[in-house]
Amino acid sequence: MSRLGKMPNWQRSFVLSGMLACSLSGCLYLLGHEFHIQRTWFGNHTVLATHGIAAMLATLALGSVLPFHLKAGLKSKKKWLSGFSQLSLLSALVVTGALLYYGPAEIRDEVIQTHWVVGLLFFAIFLIHGFRRSLDQQK
């Protein structure tokens, strides 16, 4: 690794595919279930199950990054806002995801809305964080 915090190719692929699969399947389910766009295609149990499995993979990917990528990011003092925003939002997504599955029915509607708003915000910041990486490499 020649650059501080640079992930090996296998890990970068794992993180990108895990996060993208989770985000995209979540967006599809949101469109189908909440916004009733192509509900039979997007708002069904298969898409929700895919999202859950992708979320597990994304959590594993996050765990593979934390030990050195976070430490390297702290040392480099670059992209702190997007990095810590992602970490905070992913923590909120894990908690709200667990509440959706295990939480009380009384708070379910609020948790659903919180989960998808936080998820969309995370996805935007994830793309910005990665895009800024590409711009930094071109310099």
Phi and psi in radians as a Rosetta constraint file:
Dihedral C 1 N 2 CA 2 C 2 CIRCULARHARMONIC -1.581 0.35
Dihedral N 2 CA 2 C 2 N 3 CIRCULARHARMONIC -0.347 0.35
Dihedral C 2 N 3 CA 3 C 3 CIRCULARHARMONIC -2.020 0.35
Dihedral N 3 CA 3 C 3 N 4 CIRCULARHARMONIC 2.392 0.35
Dihedral C 3 N 4 CA 4 C 4 CIRCULARHARMONIC -0.963 0.35
Dihedral N 4 CA 4 C 4 N 5 CIRCULARHARMONIC 2.166 0.35
Dihedral C 4 N 5 CA 5 C 5 CIRCULARHARMONIC 1.403 0.35
Dihedral N 5 CA 5 C 5 N 6 CIRCULARHARMONIC 0.037 0.35
Dihedral C 5 N 6 CA 6 C 6 CIRCULARHARMONIC -1.252 0.35
Dihedral N 6 CA 6 C 6 N 7 CIRCULARHARMONIC 2.281 0.35
Dihedral C 6 N 7 CA 7 C 7 CIRCULARHARMONIC -1.460 0.35
Dihedral N 7 CA 7 C 7 N 8 CIRCULARHARMONIC 2.588 0.35
Dihedral C 7 N 8 CA 8 C 8 CIRCULARHARMONIC -1.087 0.35
Dihedral N 8 CA 8 C 8 N 9 CIRCULARHARMONIC 2.744 0.35
Dihedral C 8 N 9 CA 9 C 9 CIRCULARHARMONIC -1.000 0.35
Dihedral N 9 CA 9 C 9 N 10 CIRCULARHARMONIC -0.720 0.35
Dihedral C 9 N 10 CA 10 C 10 CIRCULARHARMONIC -1.068 0.35
Dihedral N 10 CA 10 C 10 N 11 CIRCULARHARMONIC -0.703 0.35
Dihedral C 10 N 11 CA 11 C 11 CIRCULARHARMONIC -1.273 0.35
Dihedral N 11 CA 11 C 11 N 12 CIRCULARHARMONIC -0.712 0.35
Dihedral C 11 N 12 CA 12 C 12 CIRCULARHARMONIC -1.068 0.35
Dihedral N 12 CA 12 C 12 N 13 CIRCULARHARMONIC -0.753 0.35
Dihedral C 12 N 13 CA 13 C 13 CIRCULARHARMONIC -1.102 0.35
Dihedral N 13 CA 13 C 13 N 14 CIRCULARHARMONIC -0.720 0.35
Dihedral C 13 N 14 CA 14 C 14 CIRCULARHARMONIC -1.101 0.35
Dihedral N 14 CA 14 C 14 N 15 CIRCULARHARMONIC -0.810 0.35
Dihedral C 14 N 15 CA 15 C 15 CIRCULARHARMONIC -1.141 0.35
Dihedral N 15 CA 15 C 15 N 16 CIRCULARHARMONIC -0.850 0.35
Dihedral C 15 N 16 CA 16 C 16 CIRCULARHARMONIC -1.089 0.35
Dihedral N 16 CA 16 C 16 N 17 CIRCULARHARMONIC -0.812 0.35
Dihedral C 16 N 17 CA 17 C 17 CIRCULARHARMONIC -1.189 0.35
Dihedral N 17 CA 17 C 17 N 18 CIRCULARHARMONIC -0.678 0.35
Dihedral C 17 N 18 CA 18 C 18 CIRCULARHARMONIC -1.118 0.35
Dihedral N 18 CA 18 C 18 N 19 CIRCULARHARMONIC -0.845 0.35
Dihedral C 18 N 19 CA 19 C 19 CIRCULARHARMONIC -1.199 0.35
Dihedral N 19 CA 19 C 19 N 20 CIRCULARHARMONIC -0.722 0.35
Dihedral C 19 N 20 CA 20 C 20 CIRCULARHARMONIC -1.178 0.35
Dihedral N 20 CA 20 C 20 N 21 CIRCULARHARMONIC -0.727 0.35
Dihedral C 20 N 21 CA 21 C 21 CIRCULARHARMONIC -1.088 0.35
Dihedral N 21 CA 21 C 21 N 22 CIRCULARHARMONIC -0.744 0.35
Dihedral C 21 N 22 CA 22 C 22 CIRCULARHARMONIC -1.156 0.35
Dihedral N 22 CA 22 C 22 N 23 CIRCULARHARMONIC -0.830 0.35
Dihedral C 22 N 23 CA 23 C 23 CIRCULARHARMONIC -1.135 0.35
Dihedral N 23 CA 23 C 23 N 24 CIRCULARHARMONIC -0.788 0.35
Dihedral C 23 N 24 CA 24 C 24 CIRCULARHARMONIC -1.201 0.35
Dihedral N 24 CA 24 C 24 N 25 CIRCULARHARMONIC -0.715 0.35
Dihedral C 24 N 25 CA 25 C 25 CIRCULARHARMONIC -1.163 0.35
Dihedral N 25 CA 25 C 25 N 26 CIRCULARHARMONIC -0.627 0.35
Dihedral C 25 N 26 CA 26 C 26 CIRCULARHARMONIC -1.132 0.35
Dihedral N 26 CA 26 C 26 N 27 CIRCULARHARMONIC -0.721 0.35
Dihedral C 26 N 27 CA 27 C 27 CIRCULARHARMONIC -1.119 0.35
Dihedral N 27 CA 27 C 27 N 28 CIRCULARHARMONIC -0.723 0.35
Dihedral C 27 N 28 CA 28 C 28 CIRCULARHARMONIC -1.081 0.35
Dihedral N 28 CA 28 C 28 N 29 CIRCULARHARMONIC -0.798 0.35
Dihedral C 28 N 29 CA 29 C 29 CIRCULARHARMONIC -1.130 0.35
Dihedral N 29 CA 29 C 29 N 30 CIRCULARHARMONIC -0.679 0.35
Dihedral C 29 N 30 CA 30 C 30 CIRCULARHARMONIC -1.046 0.35
Dihedral N 30 CA 30 C 30 N 31 CIRCULARHARMONIC -0.822 0.35
Dihedral C 30 N 31 CA 31 C 31 CIRCULARHARMONIC -1.048 0.35
Dihedral N 31 CA 31 C 31 N 32 CIRCULARHARMONIC -0.771 0.35
Dihedral C 31 N 32 CA 32 C 32 CIRCULARHARMONIC -1.328 0.35
Dihedral N 32 CA 32 C 32 N 33 CIRCULARHARMONIC -0.824 0.35
Dihedral C 32 N 33 CA 33 C 33 CIRCULARHARMONIC -1.449 0.35
Dihedral N 33 CA 33 C 33 N 34 CIRCULARHARMONIC -0.790 0.35
Dihedral C 33 N 34 CA 34 C 34 CIRCULARHARMONIC -1.521 0.35
Dihedral N 34 CA 34 C 34 N 35 CIRCULARHARMONIC -0.686 0.35
Dihedral C 34 N 35 CA 35 C 35 CIRCULARHARMONIC -1.801 0.35
Dihedral N 35 CA 35 C 35 N 36 CIRCULARHARMONIC 0.007 0.35
Dihedral C 35 N 36 CA 36 C 36 CIRCULARHARMONIC 0.980 0.35
Dihedral N 36 CA 36 C 36 N 37 CIRCULARHARMONIC 0.618 0.35
Dihedral C 36 N 37 CA 37 C 37 CIRCULARHARMONIC -1.699 0.35
Dihedral N 37 CA 37 C 37 N 38 CIRCULARHARMONIC 2.034 0.35
Dihedral C 37 N 38 CA 38 C 38 CIRCULARHARMONIC 0.897 0.35
Dihedral N 38 CA 38 C 38 N 39 CIRCULARHARMONIC 0.851 0.35
Dihedral C 38 N 39 CA 39 C 39 CIRCULARHARMONIC -0.944 0.35
Dihedral N 39 CA 39 C 39 N 40 CIRCULARHARMONIC -0.712 0.35
Dihedral C 39 N 40 CA 40 C 40 CIRCULARHARMONIC -1.156 0.35
Dihedral N 40 CA 40 C 40 N 41 CIRCULARHARMONIC -0.501 0.35
Dihedral C 40 N 41 CA 41 C 41 CIRCULARHARMONIC -1.528 0.35
Dihedral N 41 CA 41 C 41 N 42 CIRCULARHARMONIC -0.824 0.35
Dihedral C 41 N 42 CA 42 C 42 CIRCULARHARMONIC -1.693 0.35
Dihedral N 42 CA 42 C 42 N 43 CIRCULARHARMONIC -0.529 0.35
Dihedral C 42 N 43 CA 43 C 43 CIRCULARHARMONIC -1.655 0.35
Dihedral N 43 CA 43 C 43 N 44 CIRCULARHARMONIC 0.434 0.35
Dihedral C 43 N 44 CA 44 C 44 CIRCULARHARMONIC -1.722 0.35
Dihedral N 44 CA 44 C 44 N 45 CIRCULARHARMONIC 3.029 0.35
Dihedral C 44 N 45 CA 45 C 45 CIRCULARHARMONIC -1.120 0.35
Dihedral N 45 CA 45 C 45 N 46 CIRCULARHARMONIC -0.578 0.35
Dihedral C 45 N 46 CA 46 C 46 CIRCULARHARMONIC -1.095 0.35
Dihedral N 46 CA 46 C 46 N 47 CIRCULARHARMONIC -0.754 0.35
Dihedral C 46 N 47 CA 47 C 47 CIRCULARHARMONIC -1.165 0.35
Dihedral N 47 CA 47 C 47 N 48 CIRCULARHARMONIC -0.704 0.35
Dihedral C 47 N 48 CA 48 C 48 CIRCULARHARMONIC -1.126 0.35
Dihedral N 48 CA 48 C 48 N 49 CIRCULARHARMONIC -0.744 0.35
Dihedral C 48 N 49 CA 49 C 49 CIRCULARHARMONIC -1.135 0.35
Dihedral N 49 CA 49 C 49 N 50 CIRCULARHARMONIC -0.692 0.35
Dihedral C 49 N 50 CA 50 C 50 CIRCULARHARMONIC -1.053 0.35
Dihedral N 50 CA 50 C 50 N 51 CIRCULARHARMONIC -0.732 0.35
Dihedral C 50 N 51 CA 51 C 51 CIRCULARHARMONIC -1.090 0.35
Dihedral N 51 CA 51 C 51 N 52 CIRCULARHARMONIC -0.745 0.35
Dihedral C 51 N 52 CA 52 C 52 CIRCULARHARMONIC -1.112 0.35
Dihedral N 52 CA 52 C 52 N 53 CIRCULARHARMONIC -0.758 0.35
Dihedral C 52 N 53 CA 53 C 53 CIRCULARHARMONIC -1.165 0.35
Dihedral N 53 CA 53 C 53 N 54 CIRCULARHARMONIC -0.736 0.35
Dihedral C 53 N 54 CA 54 C 54 CIRCULARHARMONIC -1.108 0.35
Dihedral N 54 CA 54 C 54 N 55 CIRCULARHARMONIC -0.607 0.35
Dihedral C 54 N 55 CA 55 C 55 CIRCULARHARMONIC -1.132 0.35
Dihedral N 55 CA 55 C 55 N 56 CIRCULARHARMONIC -0.667 0.35
Dihedral C 55 N 56 CA 56 C 56 CIRCULARHARMONIC -1.112 0.35
Dihedral N 56 CA 56 C 56 N 57 CIRCULARHARMONIC -0.761 0.35
Dihedral C 56 N 57 CA 57 C 57 CIRCULARHARMONIC -1.141 0.35
Dihedral N 57 CA 57 C 57 N 58 CIRCULARHARMONIC -0.693 0.35
Dihedral C 57 N 58 CA 58 C 58 CIRCULARHARMONIC -1.118 0.35
Dihedral N 58 CA 58 C 58 N 59 CIRCULARHARMONIC -0.639 0.35
Dihedral C 58 N 59 CA 59 C 59 CIRCULARHARMONIC -1.163 0.35
Dihedral N 59 CA 59 C 59 N 60 CIRCULARHARMONIC -0.723 0.35
Dihedral C 59 N 60 CA 60 C 60 CIRCULARHARMONIC -1.080 0.35
Dihedral N 60 CA 60 C 60 N 61 CIRCULARHARMONIC -0.734 0.35
Dihedral C 60 N 61 CA 61 C 61 CIRCULARHARMONIC -1.076 0.35
Dihedral N 61 CA 61 C 61 N 62 CIRCULARHARMONIC -0.753 0.35
Dihedral C 61 N 62 CA 62 C 62 CIRCULARHARMONIC -1.052 0.35
Dihedral N 62 CA 62 C 62 N 63 CIRCULARHARMONIC -0.749 0.35
Dihedral C 62 N 63 CA 63 C 63 CIRCULARHARMONIC -1.093 0.35
Dihedral N 63 CA 63 C 63 N 64 CIRCULARHARMONIC -0.562 0.35
Dihedral C 63 N 64 CA 64 C 64 CIRCULARHARMONIC -1.287 0.35
Dihedral N 64 CA 64 C 64 N 65 CIRCULARHARMONIC -0.369 0.35
Dihedral C 64 N 65 CA 65 C 65 CIRCULARHARMONIC -1.579 0.35
Dihedral N 65 CA 65 C 65 N 66 CIRCULARHARMONIC -0.618 0.35
Dihedral C 65 N 66 CA 66 C 66 CIRCULARHARMONIC -0.949 0.35
Dihedral N 66 CA 66 C 66 N 67 CIRCULARHARMONIC -0.786 0.35
Dihedral C 66 N 67 CA 67 C 67 CIRCULARHARMONIC -1.000 0.35
Dihedral N 67 CA 67 C 67 N 68 CIRCULARHARMONIC -0.701 0.35
Dihedral C 67 N 68 CA 68 C 68 CIRCULARHARMONIC -2.030 0.35
Dihedral N 68 CA 68 C 68 N 69 CIRCULARHARMONIC -0.583 0.35
Dihedral C 68 N 69 CA 69 C 69 CIRCULARHARMONIC -1.160 0.35
Dihedral N 69 CA 69 C 69 N 70 CIRCULARHARMONIC -0.736 0.35
Dihedral C 69 N 70 CA 70 C 70 CIRCULARHARMONIC -1.146 0.35
Dihedral N 70 CA 70 C 70 N 71 CIRCULARHARMONIC -0.790 0.35
Dihedral C 70 N 71 CA 71 C 71 CIRCULARHARMONIC -1.072 0.35
Dihedral N 71 CA 71 C 71 N 72 CIRCULARHARMONIC -0.761 0.35
Dihedral C 71 N 72 CA 72 C 72 CIRCULARHARMONIC -1.139 0.35
Dihedral N 72 CA 72 C 72 N 73 CIRCULARHARMONIC -0.677 0.35
Dihedral C 72 N 73 CA 73 C 73 CIRCULARHARMONIC -1.106 0.35
Dihedral N 73 CA 73 C 73 N 74 CIRCULARHARMONIC -0.675 0.35
Dihedral C 73 N 74 CA 74 C 74 CIRCULARHARMONIC -1.108 0.35
Dihedral N 74 CA 74 C 74 N 75 CIRCULARHARMONIC -0.738 0.35
Dihedral C 74 N 75 CA 75 C 75 CIRCULARHARMONIC -1.171 0.35
Dihedral N 75 CA 75 C 75 N 76 CIRCULARHARMONIC -0.677 0.35
Dihedral C 75 N 76 CA 76 C 76 CIRCULARHARMONIC -1.339 0.35
Dihedral N 76 CA 76 C 76 N 77 CIRCULARHARMONIC -0.363 0.35
Dihedral C 76 N 77 CA 77 C 77 CIRCULARHARMONIC 1.016 0.35
Dihedral N 77 CA 77 C 77 N 78 CIRCULARHARMONIC 0.577 0.35
Dihedral C 77 N 78 CA 78 C 78 CIRCULARHARMONIC -2.045 0.35
Dihedral N 78 CA 78 C 78 N 79 CIRCULARHARMONIC 2.558 0.35
Dihedral C 78 N 79 CA 79 C 79 CIRCULARHARMONIC 0.926 0.35
Dihedral N 79 CA 79 C 79 N 80 CIRCULARHARMONIC 0.615 0.35
Dihedral C 79 N 80 CA 80 C 80 CIRCULARHARMONIC -1.096 0.35
Dihedral N 80 CA 80 C 80 N 81 CIRCULARHARMONIC -0.751 0.35
Dihedral C 80 N 81 CA 81 C 81 CIRCULARHARMONIC -1.069 0.35
Dihedral N 81 CA 81 C 81 N 82 CIRCULARHARMONIC -0.873 0.35
Dihedral C 81 N 82 CA 82 C 82 CIRCULARHARMONIC -1.222 0.35
Dihedral N 82 CA 82 C 82 N 83 CIRCULARHARMONIC -0.634 0.35
Dihedral C 82 N 83 CA 83 C 83 CIRCULARHARMONIC -1.152 0.35
Dihedral N 83 CA 83 C 83 N 84 CIRCULARHARMONIC -0.878 0.35
Dihedral C 83 N 84 CA 84 C 84 CIRCULARHARMONIC -1.245 0.35
Dihedral N 84 CA 84 C 84 N 85 CIRCULARHARMONIC -0.511 0.35
Dihedral C 84 N 85 CA 85 C 85 CIRCULARHARMONIC -1.110 0.35
Dihedral N 85 CA 85 C 85 N 86 CIRCULARHARMONIC -0.786 0.35
Dihedral C 85 N 86 CA 86 C 86 CIRCULARHARMONIC -1.067 0.35
Dihedral N 86 CA 86 C 86 N 87 CIRCULARHARMONIC -0.782 0.35
Dihedral C 86 N 87 CA 87 C 87 CIRCULARHARMONIC -1.082 0.35
Dihedral N 87 CA 87 C 87 N 88 CIRCULARHARMONIC -0.758 0.35
Dihedral C 87 N 88 CA 88 C 88 CIRCULARHARMONIC -1.156 0.35
Dihedral N 88 CA 88 C 88 N 89 CIRCULARHARMONIC -0.780 0.35
Dihedral C 88 N 89 CA 89 C 89 CIRCULARHARMONIC -1.173 0.35
Dihedral N 89 CA 89 C 89 N 90 CIRCULARHARMONIC -0.676 0.35
Dihedral C 89 N 90 CA 90 C 90 CIRCULARHARMONIC -1.136 0.35
Dihedral N 90 CA 90 C 90 N 91 CIRCULARHARMONIC -0.646 0.35
Dihedral C 90 N 91 CA 91 C 91 CIRCULARHARMONIC -1.079 0.35
Dihedral N 91 CA 91 C 91 N 92 CIRCULARHARMONIC -0.770 0.35
Dihedral C 91 N 92 CA 92 C 92 CIRCULARHARMONIC -1.111 0.35
Dihedral N 92 CA 92 C 92 N 93 CIRCULARHARMONIC -0.665 0.35
Dihedral C 92 N 93 CA 93 C 93 CIRCULARHARMONIC -1.155 0.35
Dihedral N 93 CA 93 C 93 N 94 CIRCULARHARMONIC -0.682 0.35
Dihedral C 93 N 94 CA 94 C 94 CIRCULARHARMONIC -1.123 0.35
Dihedral N 94 CA 94 C 94 N 95 CIRCULARHARMONIC -0.764 0.35
Dihedral C 94 N 95 CA 95 C 95 CIRCULARHARMONIC -1.153 0.35
Dihedral N 95 CA 95 C 95 N 96 CIRCULARHARMONIC -0.834 0.35
Dihedral C 95 N 96 CA 96 C 96 CIRCULARHARMONIC -1.178 0.35
Dihedral N 96 CA 96 C 96 N 97 CIRCULARHARMONIC -0.603 0.35
Dihedral C 96 N 97 CA 97 C 97 CIRCULARHARMONIC -1.091 0.35
Dihedral N 97 CA 97 C 97 N 98 CIRCULARHARMONIC -0.742 0.35
Dihedral C 97 N 98 CA 98 C 98 CIRCULARHARMONIC -1.136 0.35
Dihedral N 98 CA 98 C 98 N 99 CIRCULARHARMONIC -0.684 0.35
Dihedral C 98 N 99 CA 99 C 99 CIRCULARHARMONIC -1.153 0.35
Dihedral N 99 CA 99 C 99 N 100 CIRCULARHARMONIC -0.609 0.35
Dihedral C 99 N 100 CA 100 C 100 CIRCULARHARMONIC -1.104 0.35
Dihedral N 100 CA 100 C 100 N 101 CIRCULARHARMONIC -0.627 0.35
Dihedral C 100 N 101 CA 101 C 101 CIRCULARHARMONIC -1.518 0.35
Dihedral N 101 CA 101 C 101 N 102 CIRCULARHARMONIC -0.737 0.35
Dihedral C 101 N 102 CA 102 C 102 CIRCULARHARMONIC -1.946 0.35
Dihedral N 102 CA 102 C 102 N 103 CIRCULARHARMONIC -0.194 0.35
Dihedral C 102 N 103 CA 103 C 103 CIRCULARHARMONIC -1.330 0.35
Dihedral N 103 CA 103 C 103 N 104 CIRCULARHARMONIC 2.987 0.35
Dihedral C 103 N 104 CA 104 C 104 CIRCULARHARMONIC -1.244 0.35
Dihedral N 104 CA 104 C 104 N 105 CIRCULARHARMONIC 2.597 0.35
Dihedral C 104 N 105 CA 105 C 105 CIRCULARHARMONIC -1.115 0.35
Dihedral N 105 CA 105 C 105 N 106 CIRCULARHARMONIC -0.492 0.35
Dihedral C 105 N 106 CA 106 C 106 CIRCULARHARMONIC -1.098 0.35
Dihedral N 106 CA 106 C 106 N 107 CIRCULARHARMONIC -0.508 0.35
Dihedral C 106 N 107 CA 107 C 107 CIRCULARHARMONIC -1.827 0.35
Dihedral N 107 CA 107 C 107 N 108 CIRCULARHARMONIC 0.054 0.35
Dihedral C 107 N 108 CA 108 C 108 CIRCULARHARMONIC -0.986 0.35
Dihedral N 108 CA 108 C 108 N 109 CIRCULARHARMONIC -0.809 0.35
Dihedral C 108 N 109 CA 109 C 109 CIRCULARHARMONIC -1.075 0.35
Dihedral N 109 CA 109 C 109 N 110 CIRCULARHARMONIC -0.737 0.35
Dihedral C 109 N 110 CA 110 C 110 CIRCULARHARMONIC -1.173 0.35
Dihedral N 110 CA 110 C 110 N 111 CIRCULARHARMONIC -0.670 0.35
Dihedral C 110 N 111 CA 111 C 111 CIRCULARHARMONIC -1.175 0.35
Dihedral N 111 CA 111 C 111 N 112 CIRCULARHARMONIC -0.707 0.35
Dihedral C 111 N 112 CA 112 C 112 CIRCULARHARMONIC -1.011 0.35
Dihedral N 112 CA 112 C 112 N 113 CIRCULARHARMONIC -0.861 0.35
Dihedral C 112 N 113 CA 113 C 113 CIRCULARHARMONIC -1.121 0.35
Dihedral N 113 CA 113 C 113 N 114 CIRCULARHARMONIC -0.742 0.35
Dihedral C 113 N 114 CA 114 C 114 CIRCULARHARMONIC -1.072 0.35
Dihedral N 114 CA 114 C 114 N 115 CIRCULARHARMONIC -0.758 0.35
Dihedral C 114 N 115 CA 115 C 115 CIRCULARHARMONIC -1.068 0.35
Dihedral N 115 CA 115 C 115 N 116 CIRCULARHARMONIC -0.791 0.35
Dihedral C 115 N 116 CA 116 C 116 CIRCULARHARMONIC -1.323 0.35
Dihedral N 116 CA 116 C 116 N 117 CIRCULARHARMONIC -0.557 0.35
Dihedral C 116 N 117 CA 117 C 117 CIRCULARHARMONIC -1.153 0.35
Dihedral N 117 CA 117 C 117 N 118 CIRCULARHARMONIC -0.813 0.35
Dihedral C 117 N 118 CA 118 C 118 CIRCULARHARMONIC -1.115 0.35
Dihedral N 118 CA 118 C 118 N 119 CIRCULARHARMONIC -0.685 0.35
Dihedral C 118 N 119 CA 119 C 119 CIRCULARHARMONIC -1.085 0.35
Dihedral N 119 CA 119 C 119 N 120 CIRCULARHARMONIC -0.762 0.35
Dihedral C 119 N 120 CA 120 C 120 CIRCULARHARMONIC -1.147 0.35
Dihedral N 120 CA 120 C 120 N 121 CIRCULARHARMONIC -0.703 0.35
Dihedral C 120 N 121 CA 121 C 121 CIRCULARHARMONIC -1.106 0.35
Dihedral N 121 CA 121 C 121 N 122 CIRCULARHARMONIC -0.771 0.35
Dihedral C 121 N 122 CA 122 C 122 CIRCULARHARMONIC -1.032 0.35
Dihedral N 122 CA 122 C 122 N 123 CIRCULARHARMONIC -0.822 0.35
Dihedral C 122 N 123 CA 123 C 123 CIRCULARHARMONIC -1.036 0.35
Dihedral N 123 CA 123 C 123 N 124 CIRCULARHARMONIC -0.731 0.35
Dihedral C 123 N 124 CA 124 C 124 CIRCULARHARMONIC -1.098 0.35
Dihedral N 124 CA 124 C 124 N 125 CIRCULARHARMONIC -0.793 0.35
Dihedral C 124 N 125 CA 125 C 125 CIRCULARHARMONIC -1.193 0.35
Dihedral N 125 CA 125 C 125 N 126 CIRCULARHARMONIC -0.640 0.35
Dihedral C 125 N 126 CA 126 C 126 CIRCULARHARMONIC -1.033 0.35
Dihedral N 126 CA 126 C 126 N 127 CIRCULARHARMONIC -0.790 0.35
Dihedral C 126 N 127 CA 127 C 127 CIRCULARHARMONIC -1.134 0.35
Dihedral N 127 CA 127 C 127 N 128 CIRCULARHARMONIC -0.733 0.35
Dihedral C 127 N 128 CA 128 C 128 CIRCULARHARMONIC -1.100 0.35
Dihedral N 128 CA 128 C 128 N 129 CIRCULARHARMONIC -0.790 0.35
Dihedral C 128 N 129 CA 129 C 129 CIRCULARHARMONIC -1.030 0.35
Dihedral N 129 CA 129 C 129 N 130 CIRCULARHARMONIC -0.781 0.35
Dihedral C 129 N 130 CA 130 C 130 CIRCULARHARMONIC -1.228 0.35
Dihedral N 130 CA 130 C 130 N 131 CIRCULARHARMONIC -0.670 0.35
Dihedral C 130 N 131 CA 131 C 131 CIRCULARHARMONIC -1.151 0.35
Dihedral N 131 CA 131 C 131 N 132 CIRCULARHARMONIC -0.700 0.35
Dihedral C 131 N 132 CA 132 C 132 CIRCULARHARMONIC -1.123 0.35
Dihedral N 132 CA 132 C 132 N 133 CIRCULARHARMONIC -0.541 0.35
Dihedral C 132 N 133 CA 133 C 133 CIRCULARHARMONIC -1.100 0.35
Dihedral N 133 CA 133 C 133 N 134 CIRCULARHARMONIC -0.759 0.35
Dihedral C 133 N 134 CA 134 C 134 CIRCULARHARMONIC -1.118 0.35
Dihedral N 134 CA 134 C 134 N 135 CIRCULARHARMONIC -0.699 0.35
Dihedral C 134 N 135 CA 135 C 135 CIRCULARHARMONIC -1.141 0.35
Dihedral N 135 CA 135 C 135 N 136 CIRCULARHARMONIC -0.698 0.35
Dihedral C 135 N 136 CA 136 C 136 CIRCULARHARMONIC -1.123 0.35
Dihedral N 136 CA 136 C 136 N 137 CIRCULARHARMONIC -0.611 0.35
Dihedral C 136 N 137 CA 137 C 137 CIRCULARHARMONIC -1.239 0.35
Dihedral N 137 CA 137 C 137 N 138 CIRCULARHARMONIC -0.481 0.35
Dihedral C 137 N 138 CA 138 C 138 CIRCULARHARMONIC -1.303 0.35
Dihedral N 138 CA 138 C 138 N 139 CIRCULARHARMONIC -0.329 0.35
